[in-house]
Amino acid sequence: MKSKFFVFFLTFHAVVFAAPISLPESSPGTFASAPPELTGSSGPAELMEKVSPTLDACLNAPVILAELGVKLTDAQRSELTERRFLLIPIEATKLAESLPETEQDKEWSFTSDEMISAFERLGGGEEASDRKPENARFINPDIVLHAWHRGFARALEHIEQRRLHEILTVFLEGSLKNTRELRAAATEEVALRLAWTEARFAAPWVLLGPLAPQDVEPWAENKPSPPPPYAESVAERLTLASTGLPENVAAALKAEVDAVLAAEGMSSSPLFGKYAPDKPADYTQFKPRSHYTKSDTLGGYFRAMMFLGRNGYEFENSEAYGDAALAVLAMARTTADGKKPLDSWKQLMEITGFFAGQSDDVTYTEFRAWLAECLGSDSLDPATAISAETAAKLAANKSKLRPPMIVSAAHIDQVTAPDSDPPAFRICGQRFTWDARVLDRFTREAPLEMPSLPTALMIPAAFGDAYAEKIVREQLAENPTYTKNFNERLPAVRQELEAVTDEGWFSSMAAKQLHVISTLAKPRGETFPAFMKSEAFAAKNLESQLGSYTQLKHDTVLYAKQNYAESGEGGTADKLPPVAKGLVQPDLTFWREMERFTRFAADGFARHQLFPDAAEEFSRFQVFATQIASLRKIAEKQAAGADLTDPEWETIRTVDFHEMTRPLSSYDEPKAGDGMNALVTDISTDAVSGNILFQALGRPFVMLALIGGKDGERMVAGLAYRHHEFAAPLSEGRMTNEQWRAQIYREDPKIIPRAPWQVPVH
């Protein structure tokens, strides 16, 4: 399946264009408006439990344990009595899906999400007549954030594979056509500079590979031919892209592509190295991971976007000004067929910005405005772009460009992490995120002033989680300098986060998800249930935050900039069994912001119609937003001591999030392993010691909690995250889900020991 661009390479002929190229304004739009604020108290106004519940008084505890197939050990009984909650590995209960024993088993294993399926089983039958005392479900942030992750990841994967790959192809092919046509009409010096520009557009085009055939009915007779294998496509594209390039430029293009495909180590980029000779490119970043390992289409898209996001023109080199301007001209010029690559770039940045946020680097929008201001014109020709006079004017005004807020490059012979990086132009610059900003601030001038390898605990600590702050201080205690600097930097970091406006948090779904997670970092008072008051629950709550954070970074690993330290036939109501009285965790600020978040996403998807049924009233995101709104109202009523109606108790027992896990294409089939919850992602690179910081999730926990108050003493059961943080040598590369899951889903799992701060699990 060949793109039209293959034909272009073979039929190209010189066309002379002498007129200056106009650089139009182009700013990506917004996703959706921030929903109205929801106000109220952060938790119960009065004591939810005047007397703390006891295990013996929870009469439904034996049937819940029997349903789970759990017989409490003395240690578990003691911990449940003391803390009033207990974490049990799901594989130690009847809720766990068994590991496959035969090849046939493997074909159908873990096709359903293990956490959401277990949550559904806790609620019992769908009909009210089926409810039993053991169906008292606990709905906590973990399960709804996990359901969000499943829906978000599905949507992102669908849009990247079926829409963004094509948009990126159109952008790159248009930019390449323009560069070749400009080069054909240029003088020798300008043509050589344009040849390098062409190679820098060609590399991601080569790496992108062809788009897979679009969905067709399984029964269709004339199905499109599958694309060639990825390696074959890359080789063919590389040959075509090298046609007509000077020998040394073609050699650099091949070396760049080879280095990206190898995805090993750090070395100077053959195409971009001259702009920052003291900063080697980290080629390990080009290893597809997260969902990008699922197909060649996704893997190619990952490599191409990573290339456009990490490689740039740092304005420390005099040639960078002109070469960046040439790239901008290629983007803005109208092609022979009347199209502007810039239009596709805007689409690409707009859609990916909805998901992950805006670029931390200078992109076309800012660079174009800066050029027009410095040169007094919004039109430019290639010869003027690379002239010494233009470079001098731009260099004199470099201070007007904003530098990146996150340091995301290693330095040769780096001893301490730099305090900043110079401004740089990147076509699709990686995105600014507040979590990376936090880690970046706590690793500046490392390892002399702070540890070069941070911990994700610093993020909830920055948002005000007292337990996280305590653990970070304990980890830094052996080095008085680290402790002193952490103490000095923490207030400034918190002040920066507190200054983020509501509009700022709603700038992207990733930003808002981080904000929703951060609401769990706030302190809880004495009015909360007893199980939520202990230090053990503070640790459990911290694991909830880090669990959802891990999923967020996993889903957006391609885009986010990484810091370097461098009812029914039930009969009449009087015949129904008593309601099963569950609980919605009374973190009211969380539920209000979660409701706003899901409404923002549902409205944005509907407005832009980014996938099938997105604009329909009963699309998955619309339904999910409605479910969260119902749970928010129930949480508020329970916290206020108000009586729930039978339908509200039934909502707690029967709410189902399976729709968020379903593929978006009606022709997609469930695949073995899709339902596995274990995943891994890298969030920070320590260039000083040569380590990568990973965040990971294992199989979920079943969480039991003892509840008292006006609705009686009872046990409730839910699901919870199992979080891991660890470091591994950069030389071993970046871990994929497949590698991590191979350690987890086995008879003798290689599970990383729980951290000292985490709640012990027996």
Secondary structure as the mmCIF struct_conf table of DSSP 4:
data_model
#
loop_
_struct_conf.conf_type_id
_struct_conf.id
_struct_conf.beg_label_comp_id
_struct_conf.beg_label_asym_id
_struct_conf.beg_label_seq_id
_struct_conf.end_label_comp_id
_struct_conf.end_label_asym_id
_struct_conf.end_label_seq_id
HELX_RH_AL_P HELX_RH_AL_P1 LYS A 4 THR A 11
BEND BEND1 ALA A 19 ALA A 19
HELX_LH_PP_P HELX_LH_PP_P1 PRO A 20 PRO A 20
STRN STRN1 ILE A 21 SER A 22
BEND BEND2 PHE A 31 PHE A 31
HELX_LH_PP_P HELX_LH_PP_P2 SER A 33 GLU A 37
BEND BEND3 SER A 42 GLY A 43
BEND BEND4 ALA A 45 GLU A 46
BEND BEND5 MET A 48 MET A 48
BEND BEND6 LYS A 50 VAL A 51
TURN_TY1_P TURN_TY1_P1 LEU A 55 ALA A 57
TURN_TY1_P TURN_TY1_P2 LEU A 59 ASN A 60
HELX_RH_AL_P HELX_RH_AL_P2 ALA A 61 LEU A 68
TURN_TY1_P TURN_TY1_P3 GLY A 69 GLY A 69
HELX_RH_AL_P HELX_RH_AL_P3 ASP A 74 ARG A 83
BEND BEND7 ARG A 84 ARG A 84
STRN STRN2 PHE A 85 PRO A 89
HELX_RH_3T_P HELX_RH_3T_P1 ILE A 90 ALA A 92
BEND BEND8 THR A 93 THR A 93
TURN_TY1_P TURN_TY1_P4 LYS A 94 LEU A 95
BEND BEND9 ALA A 96 ALA A 96
HELX_LH_PP_P HELX_LH_PP_P3 GLU A 97 PRO A 100
BEND BEND10 THR A 102 THR A 102
HELX_RH_AL_P HELX_RH_AL_P4 GLU A 103 TRP A 108
TURN_TY1_P TURN_TY1_P5 SER A 109 PHE A 110
BEND BEND11 SER A 112 SER A 112
HELX_RH_AL_P HELX_RH_AL_P5 GLU A 114 LEU A 122
TURN_TY1_P TURN_TY1_P6 GLY A 123 GLY A 123
BEND BEND12 GLU A 126 GLU A 127
HELX_RH_3T_P HELX_RH_3T_P2 ALA A 128 ASP A 130
HELX_RH_3T_P HELX_RH_3T_P3 PRO A 133 ASN A 135
STRN STRN3 ARG A 137 ARG A 137
STRN STRN4 PHE A 138 ILE A 139
HELX_RH_AL_P HELX_RH_AL_P6 PRO A 141 ILE A 159
HELX_RH_PI_P HELX_RH_PI_P1 GLU A 160 LEU A 164
HELX_RH_AL_P HELX_RH_AL_P7 HIS A 165 ALA A 184
TURN_TY1_P TURN_TY1_P7 ALA A 185 ALA A 185
BEND BEND13 ALA A 186 ALA A 186
HELX_RH_AL_P HELX_RH_AL_P8 GLU A 188 LEU A 208
HELX_LH_PP_P HELX_LH_PP_P4 PRO A 210 ASP A 215
TURN_TY1_P TURN_TY1_P8 PRO A 218 TRP A 219
BEND BEND14 GLU A 221 ASN A 222
HELX_LH_PP_P HELX_LH_PP_P5 LYS A 223 PRO A 229
HELX_RH_AL_P HELX_RH_AL_P9 TYR A 230 SER A 242
TURN_TY1_P TURN_TY1_P9 THR A 243 GLY A 244
BEND BEND15 LEU A 245 LEU A 245
HELX_RH_AL_P HELX_RH_AL_P10 GLU A 247 ALA A 262
TURN_TY1_P TURN_TY1_P10 ALA A 263 ALA A 263
BEND BEND16 GLY A 265 GLY A 265
STRN STRN5 MET A 266 SER A 267
TURN_TY1_P TURN_TY1_P11 PRO A 270 PHE A 272
HELX_RH_3T_P HELX_RH_3T_P4 GLY A 273 TYR A 275
TURN_TY1_P TURN_TY1_P12 PRO A 277 ASP A 278
BEND BEND17 LYS A 279 LYS A 279
STRN STRN6 ALA A 281 ASP A 282
HELX_RH_3T_P HELX_RH_3T_P5 TYR A 283 PHE A 286
BEND BEND18 LYS A 287 LYS A 287
HELX_RH_3T_P HELX_RH_3T_P6 SER A 290 THR A 293
BEND BEND19 LYS A 294 LYS A 294
HELX_RH_AL_P HELX_RH_AL_P11 ASP A 296 ARG A 310
STRN STRN7 TYR A 313 GLU A 314
TURN_TY1_P TURN_TY1_P13 PHE A 315 GLU A 316
BEND BEND20 ASN A 317 ASN A 317
HELX_RH_AL_P HELX_RH_AL_P12 SER A 318 ALA A 332
BEND BEND21 ARG A 333 ARG A 333
HELX_LH_PP_P HELX_LH_PP_P6 THR A 334 THR A 335
TURN_TY1_P TURN_TY1_P14 ALA A 336 ASP A 337
BEND BEND22 GLY A 338 GLY A 338
HELX_RH_AL_P HELX_RH_AL_P13 PRO A 341 ALA A 356
STRN STRN8 SER A 359 SER A 359
BEND BEND23 ASP A 360 ASP A 361
STRN STRN9 VAL A 362 VAL A 362
HELX_RH_AL_P HELX_RH_AL_P14 TYR A 364 LEU A 375
BEND BEND24 GLY A 376 GLY A 376
BEND BEND25 ASP A 378 ASP A 378
STRN STRN10 SER A 379 LEU A 380
HELX_RH_AL_P HELX_RH_AL_P15 PRO A 382 ALA A 385
TURN_TY1_P TURN_TY1_P15 ILE A 386 ILE A 386
BEND BEND26 SER A 387 SER A 387
HELX_RH_AL_P HELX_RH_AL_P16 ALA A 388 ALA A 396
TURN_TY1_P TURN_TY1_P16 ASN A 397 ASN A 397
HELX_RH_3T_P HELX_RH_3T_P7 LYS A 398 LYS A 400
BEND BEND27 LEU A 401 LEU A 401
HELX_LH_PP_P HELX_LH_PP_P7 ARG A 402 PRO A 404
BEND BEND28 MET A 405 ILE A 406
TURN_TY1_P TURN_TY1_P17 ILE A 412 ASP A 413
BEND BEND29 THR A 416 THR A 416
BEND BEND30 ASP A 419 ASP A 419
STRN STRN11 ALA A 424 PHE A 425
TURN_TY1_P TURN_TY1_P18 ILE A 427 CYS A 428
HELX_LH_PP_P HELX_LH_PP_P8 GLY A 429 GLN A 430
STRN STRN12 ARG A 431 ARG A 431
HELX_LH_PP_P HELX_LH_PP_P9 PHE A 432 PHE A 432
HELX_RH_AL_P HELX_RH_AL_P17 TRP A 434 ARG A 441
TURN_TY1_P TURN_TY1_P19 PHE A 442 LEU A 448
BEND BEND31 GLU A 449 MET A 450
BEND BEND32 SER A 452 LEU A 453
TURN_TY1_P TURN_TY1_P20 ALA A 456 LEU A 457
HELX_RH_AL_P HELX_RH_AL_P18 MET A 458 ALA A 462
TURN_TY1_P TURN_TY1_P21 PHE A 463 GLY A 464
HELX_RH_AL_P HELX_RH_AL_P19 ALA A 466 LEU A 476
TURN_TY1_P TURN_TY1_P22 ALA A 477 GLU A 478
HELX_RH_AL_P HELX_RH_AL_P20 PRO A 480 GLU A 498
TURN_TY1_P TURN_TY1_P23 ALA A 499 ALA A 499
HELX_RH_AL_P HELX_RH_AL_P21 ASP A 502 TRP A 505
TURN_TY1_P TURN_TY1_P24 PHE A 506 SER A 507
BEND BEND33 SER A 508 SER A 508
HELX_RH_AL_P HELX_RH_AL_P22 MET A 509 SER A 518
HELX_RH_3T_P HELX_RH_3T_P8 THR A 519 ALA A 521
BEND BEND34 LYS A 522 LYS A 522
TURN_TY1_P TURN_TY1_P25 GLU A 526 THR A 527
BEND BEND35 PHE A 528 PHE A 528
HELX_RH_3T_P HELX_RH_3T_P9 ALA A 530 MET A 532
BEND BEND36 LYS A 533 SER A 534
HELX_RH_AL_P HELX_RH_AL_P23 GLU A 535 ASP A 555
TURN_TY1_P TURN_TY1_P26 THR A 556 TYR A 559
STRN STRN13 ALA A 560 ALA A 560
HELX_LH_PP_P HELX_LH_PP_P10 LYS A 561 GLN A 562
STRN STRN14 ASN A 563 TYR A 564
BEND BEND37 GLU A 569 GLU A 569
HELX_RH_3T_P HELX_RH_3T_P10 ALA A 573 LYS A 575
BEND BEND38 LEU A 576 LEU A 576
HELX_LH_PP_P HELX_LH_PP_P11 PRO A 577 ALA A 580
STRN STRN15 LEU A 583 VAL A 584
HELX_RH_AL_P HELX_RH_AL_P24 LEU A 588 HIS A 608
TURN_TY1_P TURN_TY1_P27 GLN A 609 GLN A 609
BEND BEND39 PHE A 611 PHE A 611
TURN_TY1_P TURN_TY1_P28 PRO A 612 ALA A 615
BEND BEND40 GLU A 616 GLU A 616
TURN_TY1_P TURN_TY1_P29 GLU A 617 PHE A 618
HELX_RH_AL_P HELX_RH_AL_P25 ARG A 620 ALA A 640
TURN_TY1_P TURN_TY1_P30 GLY A 641 GLY A 641
HELX_LH_PP_P HELX_LH_PP_P12 ALA A 642 THR A 645
HELX_RH_AL_P HELX_RH_AL_P26 ASP A 646 THR A 654
HELX_RH_3T_P HELX_RH_3T_P11 HIS A 658 THR A 661
BEND BEND41 ARG A 662 ARG A 662
BEND BEND42 LEU A 664 SER A 665
TURN_TY1_P TURN_TY1_P31 SER A 666 TYR A 667
HELX_LH_PP_P HELX_LH_PP_P13 ASP A 668 PRO A 670
TURN_TY1_P TURN_TY1_P32 ALA A 672 GLY A 675
STRN STRN16 LEU A 679 ASP A 686
TURN_TY1_P TURN_TY1_P33 ALA A 687 GLY A 690
STRN STRN17 ASN A 691 LEU A 697
BEND BEND43 ARG A 699 ARG A 699
HELX_LH_PP_P HELX_LH_PP_P14 PRO A 700 PRO A 700
STRN STRN18 PHE A 701 ILE A 707
BEND BEND44 GLY A 709 GLY A 709
TURN_TY1_P TURN_TY1_P34 LYS A 710 ASP A 711
STRN STRN19 ARG A 714 ALA A 720
STRN STRN20 HIS A 723 PRO A 729
HELX_RH_3T_P HELX_RH_3T_P12 LEU A 730 GLU A 732
HELX_LH_PP_P HELX_LH_PP_P15 ARG A 734 THR A 736
HELX_RH_AL_P HELX_RH_AL_P27 ASN A 737 ILE A 744
BEND BEND45 TYR A 745 ASP A 748
HELX_LH_PP_P HELX_LH_PP_P16 ILE A 751 ALA A 755
TURN_TY1_P TURN_TY1_P35 PRO A 756 TRP A 757
BEND BEND46 GLN A 758 GLN A 758
HELX_LH_PP_P HELX_LH_PP_P17 VAL A 759 PRO A 760
#
